[in-house]
Amino acid sequence: MSVYLEDLAVGQAYESGTFAVTADGIKTFAQEFDPQPFHLDEEAAKGTIFAGLAASGWYTASLTMRLLVTGHLHIAGGLVGAGVEEIRWPRPVRPGDVLRARSEVVSVRTSQSKPDRGIVQLRTTTLNQDEQVVQIMIANLIVPRRPAAP
Amino acid sequence: MSVYLEDLAVGQAYESGTFAVTADGIKTFAQEFDPQPFHLDEEAAKGTIFAGLAASGWYTASLTMRLLVTGHLHIAGGLVGAGVEEIRWPRPVRPGDVLRARSEVVSVRTSQSKPDRGIVQLRTTTLNQDEQVVQIMIANLIVPRRPAAP
């Protein structure tokens, strides 16, 4: 069932499925988008700030989007971001981590300029298998209002 | 030459190379990370908020990281993000767009808790071939201080 602006309220929470991160996945993403030693090669990563192979923060962010899109929040018209207020990466994602995302509605408001939609602020925490937070993101979504009955 | 905290000052600017976006690139990223109709298929995208195939914002963000990492700002120890303060996507990236990134140093401060490093705030604007802004990002980088001479 598609969710409209009227269906969302502050405090509502959603939990995603899981995604198992591999060394290959970390390296493949890095080769294309973030080719730095600590994301590309176990040996080269040892002497760096990460002290071992670590996922690019953009891989973590992209995997979080995958978890959201394939998860339980089915917004009418899709998950369309109006922007991001904040991303934090309190600890790196490592090979073998199993990620999942927990989202909570922070605010809901109707648009002043476009009365057919609103903006929903969602706080999404990405966790690993040990319940450690690997990413916190606050993002604004564009959500349509429910069309009037014909 | 590697750049240390002492080498950076407010207002310094950097420009990246370019990256040509293709429909295939948009779809391949979306299949893995953001499988929604407006990022996957030209026909399905027509009736959506994007009115045509558009890149995932996370593809735009990841390509911007690629432009930064392969560009002219060579920070000692690599480009390591402490977090993102803001991302805006004022217009979608379309097939055929040629992107480049312009970064400017917003602030430079030494860490209170870790005196061997500092935090540099960088404002990065991603532009298309028509000088239209497709992404604005404000991010904090961890930058090492220059080691004392032996």
Interface residues (C-beta under 8 A of the other chain):
Chain A: F29 E32 F33 D34 P35 Q36 P37 F38 T48 I49 S56 G57 W58 A61 S62 L63 M65 R66 V69 T70 G77 G78 L79 V80 G81 A82 G83 V84 E85 E86 I87 R88 W89 I142
Chain B: F29 E32 F33 D34 P35 Q36 P37 F38 T48 I49 S56 G57 W58 A61 S62 L63 M65 R66 V69 T70 G77 G78 L79 V80 G81 G83 V84 E85 E86 I87 R88 W89 I142
